[in-house]
Amino acid sequence: MKIHRLCIIGVGLMGGSIALAAKARGLCQEIVGVDRDGENLLQAVELGVIDDACVDAREGAEFADGIVIATPVGSVRPVFESLRPVWSDKAFYTDVGSTKSSVVKAAEAVFGEVPKNFVPAHPIAGRELSGVGAATVDLFLGKRVILTPLPVTQIRALEQVRRFWHSLGAKIHDMSVAHHDHVLAATSHLPHVIAYTLTHMLGRKDEKDEIFQYAAGGFKDFTRIASSDPSMWTDICLANQKEILAYLRQFEKELKAFGDTMEQGDWQAIFDFFAEAKAARQRFLDQHHQ
């Protein structure tokens, strides 16, 4: 696959990593980065992540034959509004949003319907760090990218986007928009909410109990994702509110049930609970390494 001009809108961790991987694999003749943060753009140029930079998505995308929207999901609609006057039937468009229903609704609001050459995507890859300085060339290597094509999606555009992500080293999976948001609410969005909530609770207690001073590796591992970008995760929670709330209420019931078991002092029930959870995680590990 060869792209003459690739436009990446949002040159942070994801956008920067896409640029680095595309350069390393010789996919593009030119990469232009678009970002509202001038300092971040300057850093992207200095690091050699992008070849050209601008703050206007319309200007950056006008002559591109591949456009990737790598902004937080809360910013996608304004991006679509900027792109509308220069939207090209000859280019392919994709995104990296962690929620897909909100992205589809944003496209429908701006264009009346989802453009046929826009293929919503979500790379299941990332780090707790943010900004172009955190970008890595191998972020997508061996990772899953979920595509959520719609009935109106153009076959040619779908194949272009599929080849694009595959060229970055990713494994491609197709899924419906609704199913994506349901699954990711459980596997990604809820864990982030839990990590943030635990860290928030203990952070307040730490002021008087010095809890963090005695926190061990388990706390560090479990709460690692609470170092993620708060703005991005605020957008995700609001964009997938219904699905996340449903899992959150289910999790609350699980916590209460376990608390009741502990209160009863039932050793076998507690052991069985932990054993089942350990077995479930092993199943996850076995599937993850397939």
C-alpha positions as CSV (number, residue, x, y, z in Angstrom):
1,M,0.0,0.0,0.0
2,K,1.3,3.4,-0.9
3,I,-0.2,6.7,0.3
4,H,1.0,10.0,-1.3
5,R,-0.2,12.3,1.5
6,L,-1.4,11.0,4.9
7,C,-3.1,13.5,7.1
8,I,-3.3,12.7,10.8
9,I,-5.6,14.9,12.8
10,G,-4.6,14.9,16.5
11,V,-0.8,14.2,16.8
12,G,-0.7,12.7,20.3
13,L,0.1,9.1,21.4
14,M,-2.1,7.4,18.9
15,G,-1.7,9.8,16.0
16,G,2.1,10.1,16.6
17,S,2.4,6.3,16.7
18,I,0.5,6.0,13.5
19,A,2.9,8.5,11.8
20,L,6.0,6.7,13.2
21,A,4.8,3.3,12.0
22,A,3.7,4.6,8.6
23,K,7.2,6.2,8.1
24,A,9.1,3.1,9.3
25,R,7.1,0.9,6.9
26,G,7.4,3.3,4.0
27,L,3.7,3.7,3.5
28,C,3.7,7.5,2.8
29,Q,5.5,10.0,0.8
30,E,4.4,12.8,3.1
31,I,2.7,13.0,6.5
32,V,1.0,16.2,7.6
33,G,-0.1,16.5,11.2
34,V,-3.0,18.6,12.5
35,D,-3.3,19.7,16.1
36,R,-4.7,22.6,18.0
37,D,-1.7,22.5,20.4
38,G,1.0,24.5,18.7
39,E,3.7,23.3,21.1
40,N,2.7,19.7,20.5
41,L,2.9,20.2,16.7
42,L,6.3,21.8,17.0
43,Q,7.5,18.9,19.1
44,A,6.1,16.4,16.5
45,V,8.1,18.2,13.7
46,E,11.3,18.4,15.8
47,L,11.0,14.7,16.7
48,G,10.6,13.8,13.0
49,V,7.2,12.3,13.6
50,I,5.5,14.4,10.9
51,D,6.8,16.2,7.8
52,D,4.5,19.1,7.8
53,A,2.2,20.7,10.4
54,C,-0.9,22.9,10.5
55,V,-3.6,23.8,13.1
56,D,-6.5,23.7,10.6
57,A,-7.9,20.3,9.7
58,R,-9.4,21.6,6.5
59,E,-6.0,22.8,5.3
60,G,-4.2,19.6,6.3
61,A,-6.7,17.2,4.7
62,E,-7.4,19.1,1.5
63,F,-5.0,17.2,-0.7
64,A,-4.6,14.0,1.3
65,D,-5.5,10.6,0.1
66,G,-5.6,9.1,3.5
67,I,-7.0,10.9,6.6
68,V,-6.9,9.5,10.2
69,I,-8.9,11.3,12.9
70,A,-6.9,10.7,16.1
71,T,-8.5,13.2,18.4
72,P,-10.5,12.4,21.6
73,V,-14.1,11.3,20.8
74,G,-15.5,14.5,22.2
75,S,-13.7,16.5,19.5
76,V,-14.8,14.4,16.5
77,R,-17.8,16.4,15.5
78,P,-15.9,19.7,15.1
79,V,-13.3,17.8,13.1
80,F,-16.0,16.5,10.7
81,E,-17.4,20.1,10.4
82,S,-13.9,21.3,9.4
83,L,-13.5,18.4,6.9
84,R,-16.9,18.7,5.3
85,P,-15.9,21.4,2.7
86,V,-12.9,19.4,1.5
87,W,-14.2,15.9,1.9
88,S,-12.9,13.9,-1.0
89,D,-14.5,10.8,-2.6
90,K,-11.0,9.7,-3.7
91,A,-9.6,9.5,-0.2
92,F,-10.2,7.1,2.7
93,Y,-11.1,8.2,6.2
94,T,-10.8,6.4,9.5
95,D,-10.5,7.2,13.2
96,V,-9.1,5.7,16.4
97,G,-12.0,6.5,18.8
98,S,-12.7,4.3,21.8
99,T,-16.4,4.6,21.3
100,K,-18.1,4.1,17.9
101,S,-21.8,5.1,18.4
102,S,-20.8,8.6,19.3
103,V,-18.5,8.9,16.2
104,V,-21.2,7.6,13.9
105,K,-23.8,10.0,15.4
106,A,-21.3,12.9,14.9
107,A,-20.9,12.0,11.3
108,E,-24.6,11.8,10.8
109,A,-25.2,15.2,12.4
110,V,-22.6,16.9,10.1
111,F,-23.2,15.0,6.8
112,G,-26.7,13.8,7.2
113,E,-25.4,10.3,6.9
114,V,-22.1,8.6,7.4
115,P,-19.9,9.2,4.4
116,K,-19.4,6.0,2.4
117,N,-15.6,6.3,2.5
118,F,-15.4,6.7,6.3
119,V,-14.6,3.5,8.1
120,P,-14.8,3.8,11.9
121,A,-11.9,2.0,13.7
122,H,-10.6,1.4,17.2
123,P,-7.0,0.2,17.8
124,I,-6.9,-1.9,21.0
125,A,-3.5,-0.4,21.8
126,G,-2.2,2.4,24.0
127,R,-0.2,3.5,27.0
128,E,-1.1,5.4,30.1
129,L,1.1,8.3,28.8
130,S,-0.1,10.9,26.4
131,G,1.2,13.4,23.9
132,V,3.4,13.0,20.9
133,G,6.5,12.4,23.1
134,A,4.9,9.1,24.2
135,A,4.4,7.8,20.6
136,T,6.1,4.6,19.7
137,V,6.8,3.0,16.3
138,D,5.5,-0.4,17.4
139,L,2.3,0.6,19.3
140,F,0.1,-1.4,16.9
141,L,2.4,-4.3,16.2
142,G,0.4,-7.5,16.8
143,K,-2.4,-5.5,18.4
144,R,-6.1,-5.8,17.4
145,V,-7.8,-3.0,15.4
146,I,-11.6,-3.3,15.4
147,L,-13.3,-1.9,12.3
148,T,-17.0,-1.2,12.5
149,P,-18.2,-0.8,8.9
150,L,-21.8,0.3,8.3
151,P,-24.3,-0.9,5.6
152,V,-23.4,2.3,3.6
153,T,-19.6,1.7,3.8
154,Q,-17.9,1.5,0.4
155,I,-16.1,-1.7,-0.2
156,R,-13.1,0.0,-1.7
157,A,-12.7,2.3,1.3
158,L,-13.1,-0.6,3.7
159,E,-10.4,-2.6,1.9
160,Q,-8.1,0.5,1.9
161,V,-8.6,1.0,5.6
162,R,-8.1,-2.7,6.3
163,R,-4.8,-2.7,4.4
164,F,-3.7,0.5,6.1
165,W,-4.1,-0.8,9.6
166,H,-2.7,-4.2,8.6
167,S,0.3,-2.4,7.1
168,L,1.0,-0.9,10.6
169,G,1.3,-4.4,12.0
170,A,-2.2,-4.8,13.4
171,K,-4.6,-7.7,13.4
172,I,-8.0,-6.7,11.9
173,H,-11.4,-7.6,13.3
174,D,-14.8,-6.5,12.2
175,M,-17.6,-5.8,14.6
176,S,-20.9,-3.9,14.7
177,V,-20.9,-0.4,16.2
178,A,-23.3,-1.4,19.0
179,H,-21.4,-4.6,19.9
180,H,-18.1,-2.7,20.0
181,D,-19.4,-0.2,22.5
182,H,-20.9,-3.0,24.6
183,V,-17.7,-5.1,24.7
184,L,-15.3,-2.2,25.2
185,A,-17.4,-0.9,28.1
186,A,-16.6,-4.1,29.9
187,T,-13.0,-4.7,28.9
188,S,-11.7,-1.1,28.8
189,H,-14.0,1.6,30.0
190,L,-15.1,0.0,33.3
191,P,-11.6,-1.0,34.3
192,H,-10.5,2.6,33.8
193,V,-13.4,3.9,35.9
194,I,-12.5,1.5,38.7
195,A,-8.8,2.4,38.6
196,Y,-9.6,6.1,38.7
197,T,-12.1,5.6,41.5
198,L,-9.8,3.6,43.7
199,T,-6.9,6.0,43.2
200,H,-9.3,8.9,43.9
201,M,-10.5,7.4,47.2
202,L,-7.0,6.5,48.4
203,G,-5.6,9.8,47.3
204,R,-7.9,11.6,49.7
205,K,-7.0,9.2,52.5
206,D,-3.3,9.5,51.7
207,E,-3.4,13.1,53.0
208,K,-3.7,11.9,56.5
209,D,-2.8,8.2,56.5
210,E,0.3,8.2,54.2
211,I,-1.2,5.3,52.3
212,F,0.8,5.8,49.1
213,Q,4.0,5.7,51.0
214,Y,3.4,2.0,51.7
215,A,1.8,1.1,48.4
216,A,3.5,-1.9,46.8
217,G,3.7,-3.2,43.2
218,G,0.2,-4.5,43.2
219,F,-1.2,-1.0,43.7
220,K,1.1,0.4,41.0
221,D,0.0,-2.3,38.5
222,F,-3.7,-2.1,39.2
223,T,-3.8,1.7,39.1
224,R,-1.5,2.2,36.2
225,I,-4.3,3.2,33.8
226,A,-5.4,6.0,36.2
227,S,-2.4,7.9,34.8
228,S,-4.2,8.1,31.4
229,D,-5.4,11.4,30.0
230,P,-8.4,12.7,32.2
231,S,-9.8,14.7,29.3
232,M,-9.9,11.7,27.0
233,W,-11.6,9.5,29.6
234,T,-14.2,12.1,30.4
235,D,-15.1,12.1,26.8
236,I,-15.3,8.3,26.7
237,C,-17.5,8.0,29.8
238,L,-20.0,10.5,28.4
239,A,-19.9,9.0,24.9
240,N,-20.6,5.5,26.1
241,Q,-22.5,6.4,29.3
242,K,-25.3,3.9,29.0
243,E,-23.1,0.8,28.5
244,I,-20.6,1.9,31.2
245,L,-23.3,2.6,33.7
246,A,-24.9,-0.8,33.1
247,Y,-21.6,-2.6,33.9
248,L,-20.9,-0.3,36.8
249,R,-24.2,-1.2,38.4
250,Q,-23.4,-4.9,37.8
251,F,-20.0,-4.4,39.4
252,E,-21.5,-2.7,42.4
253,K,-23.7,-5.8,43.0
254,E,-20.6,-8.1,42.7
255,L,-18.8,-6.0,45.3
256,K,-21.7,-6.1,47.7
257,A,-22.1,-9.8,47.3
258,F,-18.4,-10.3,48.0
259,G,-18.6,-8.0,51.0
260,D,-21.5,-10.0,52.4
261,T,-19.5,-13.3,51.9
262,M,-16.6,-11.7,53.8
263,E,-18.9,-10.6,56.6
264,Q,-20.2,-14.1,56.9
265,G,-16.6,-15.4,57.3
266,D,-17.2,-18.2,54.7
267,W,-13.7,-19.3,53.9
268,Q,-14.8,-21.8,51.1
269,A,-17.0,-19.2,49.4
270,I,-14.2,-16.6,49.4
271,F,-11.7,-19.2,48.1
272,D,-14.1,-20.3,45.3
273,F,-14.6,-16.7,44.3
274,F,-10.9,-16.1,44.0
275,A,-10.3,-19.4,42.2
276,E,-13.0,-18.7,39.6
277,A,-11.6,-15.2,39.0
278,K,-8.1,-16.7,38.6
279,A,-9.3,-19.2,36.1
280,A,-11.2,-16.6,34.2
281,R,-8.0,-14.5,33.9
282,Q,-6.0,-17.5,32.7
283,R,-8.6,-18.0,30.0
284,F,-8.0,-14.4,29.0
285,L,-4.3,-14.9,28.9
286,D,-4.6,-18.0,26.9
287,Q,-6.8,-16.3,24.3
288,H,-4.6,-13.2,24.3
289,H,-1.5,-15.1,23.3
290,Q,-3.2,-17.1,20.5
